[in-house]
Every structure is written in structure tokens, then in C-alpha cells.
Amino acid sequence: MIDNLKKILNEDQDPKAIEKITSKLENLLMTNEEVGYIAVQKKPAITVLPDSIVVTNKRIIICKPKNLGLSMEFIDFNWDEVAASFVKEGILGSDFTFSTKNELTHTVDYLPKNQARKLYTFAKEQMDALKNPVVSNPVVVEVTPGVETAPIQEEIIEEVETEEVTSFAEIMPSTPAVQETISEPVQQAASTEKKLSEMSSDELFAKLQNYKKLLDNGLILQGEYDKLKAEVLQYM
């Protein structure tokens, strides 16, 4: 944490405010949790007890001083609960806002622009890491006849929950080799689906959203998505 705080204090934060926040956080951080960035509110008038936002590799924490600074209120959300984050820059500072999957919205205003931008960048990196987890490549071991090799331990890869696809008709592979593996019920569902020329604008837009979900979940390739998207856009 000390090395990260040195980087943070190179910005325009108040060192005393950062020191107070970190002293409160020491007993709150979980195992293997590291502070990535701290942004401190800076209002035009003198702010004795500013609010702040702390982002770690596990969650986002809002810190609000209470009782004239004698206590601190913490509101935290894990990254898998955060739906989106936004930054709105103004003349006197920036507003950092994030929304949760439960449709809750939290905003801390009057953040220095440089701090708000770095806060936003860190948040985007954490959310992107959840959507696109890094999977290690399989280890290939060459076996020489007559030479014993040590057993290879299987690497446990954590499964990430993906979004549910509501229509099997949306999963239509483009290559013949894959199409042969589709079951008859799925083919029947695809054949009964309305033609693009018969769909309304809302139905076409919903179809584009389903294609995008398939792309984000790795169920179709970028080239397949571009082709399907082009077909839909012809009728919008």
C-alpha cells in the first residue's frame, strides 16, 4: 500500500486527507486486496471534511466523514455489482458517478479533473477484467521415450457467469461444419422466426442487442457479428 500511496500523492490530493483515509482503511481491506487509487473531493470553498472514493482490485468504496471527522461512513460495492461508471467535467471540477446492477446511482462531485480521469480509467480496467478474464494457455510437454516425467497438475480456472441467451435461434454458426451439429429443435426454431423484412424497428434493434451479447460472451466471432449486423441494418 505504501508504494501505491506514493504514486497517489504525486497528484493534487491533500496528504493529510489521504493519511486519514488510509488509516481507516487498514482494518477494512480484505486478504489480497490492494488500493489502486484514491480521489478526494475539493470544493471551491474550504472543505474541512471532504468525501473521497477509494478503488481497489476488489471493490469501490465511498468514504464520508461523520461527527466532525471523528468517524467515517463507508459504502462499498464489489466490481461485479457495478454496471457502469461515468465522469462529467465542469469548470470547478468533475463528477464521478457509478451505477450498480440494482439500479442504484452514487456520485461524488467536485473531484479534481486529473483524479476523476484516473479514477474512471481504473474502474473501466476492473470492469473489463471481469468481462474478459485472462485464461492461461495449456502447457504442452514433450515426452521422451525412456525418460520419466513428473505428473502435471491441472490448473483450476474460475468460471465466469455469462449472460443467458433468450433465443436459440440467435446462435446460428456461419460455417457448414458447425451447422451440422445443431439439433433439429434449434433448426425448427430458426425456421419459424420472422424474416428481417417483416420486423419492426424495435424488433430489429432487439436482435442487434442479442447479437452483441453473443459476441461479448464469445459465442460468435467478430466477423460473424459484423455480417449479422450488416444484414439487420439494411432493414432499419
Secondary structure, DSSP 8 states (H G I E B T S, - for coil): -HHHHHHHTTSS--HHHHHHHHHHHTTT--TT--EEEEEE---SS--SS--EEEEESSEEEEEEEETTTTEEEEEEEEGGGEEEEEEEE-SS-EEEEEEETTS-EEEEEEE-HHHHHHHHHHHHHHHHHHHS------------TT-------------------S-GGG---SSHHHHTTS-HHHHHHHHTS--GGG--HHHHHHHHHHHHHHHHTTSS-HHHHHHHHHHHHTT-
